[in-house]
């Protein structure tokens, strides 16, 4: 059965078949069309007064309808400028649409329409390269030292309510290293990263090395700046850079827990947000080249960007800092 639109020749046939007294099903069979197609065609294009189906009039109505049935182009300057500004602030098309739906006077097209506008180059100075990209890579073998902790600090002992993200104050910690040349790090400089589980608020501190003597004070100094009550627990992996956990507990007044060996997914909030940080500092980059003022500005962009998992609120709004 054909699925193309009816032609003027077929409309003339319908006119003649009706005059000959054929039923809709008989006309459909003769034209190899669906009976519902023939029925809609006759009802839609029948003359309002004489109630007679005229093929030429029907074809004119069809041509007029086709003029307005296509997807409309968006040429509103306010809309285009708004989308451009938000993409330059590292917002995704989905975040742009849902964050502003029914909340302002600017028309915001759907997520798929924004993507089409970018593909069609209808937004000045915006290309797909401005959006977050995901690449496949082969992760090098982990060679850093591990250490054992007593069973009371295991993930299995962590209070169950932490998993439900009901309250603020439960953090996950990790480090992000510089890239490699073959199997050698470009530099020892790395980021110490902290992500709050409920709000997804993110902190990254540049340190000279992934040694405990640099990592511990970086974590303490970062978390001490937060209001009281916003640091209740921190979950780390078992890398030796977190061996100063007892000092962190004393200084910040919190409890620390550790993932099971080789189970980085147990602190998935931090792992995921480290991936978002890679939008600014791609894998393979020498982090010693990072400007700290630029890092601060990029973290502001991340913490002021609406998140789907937060019903399009921002991490900063949720944490209240």
HELIX and SHEET records of a PDB file:
HELIX    1   1 UNK A    8  UNK A   19  1                                  12    
HELIX    2   2 UNK A   24  UNK A   31  1                                   8    
HELIX    3   3 UNK A   35  UNK A   45  1                                  11    
HELIX    4   4 UNK A   55  UNK A   68  1                                  14    
HELIX    5   5 UNK A   77  UNK A   88  1                                  12    
HELIX    6   6 UNK A   93  UNK A  100  1                                   8    
HELIX    7   7 UNK A  111  UNK A  119  1                                   9    
HELIX    8   8 UNK A  128  UNK A  130  5                                   3    
HELIX    9   9 UNK A  151  UNK A  153  5                                   3    
HELIX   10  10 UNK A  155  UNK A  157  5                                   3    
HELIX   11  11 UNK A  160  UNK A  162  5                                   3    
HELIX   12  12 UNK A  212  UNK A  224  1                                  13    
HELIX   13  13 UNK A  240  UNK A  242  5                                   3    
HELIX   14  14 UNK A  245  UNK A  252  1                                   8    
HELIX   15  15 UNK A  264  UNK A  267  5                                   4    
HELIX   16  16 UNK A  268  UNK A  277  1                                  10    
HELIX   17  17 UNK A  287  UNK A  289  5                                   3    
HELIX   18  18 UNK A  292  UNK A  303  1                                  12    
HELIX   19  19 UNK A  308  UNK A  310  5                                   3    
HELIX   20  20 UNK A  315  UNK A  319  1                                   5    
SHEET    1   A 5 UNK A 202  UNK A 207  0                                        
SHEET    2   A 5 UNK A 190  UNK A 196 -1                                        
SHEET    3   A 5 UNK A 170  UNK A 177 -1                                        
SHEET    4   A 5 UNK A 233  UNK A 236  1                                        
SHEET    5   A 5 UNK A 255  UNK A 258  1                                        
SHEET    1   B 2 UNK A 180  UNK A 181  0                                        
SHEET    2   B 2 UNK A 184  UNK A 185 -1                                        
SHEET    1   C 2 UNK A 306  UNK A 307  0                                        
SHEET    2   C 2 UNK A 313  UNK A 314 -1                                        
END                                                                             
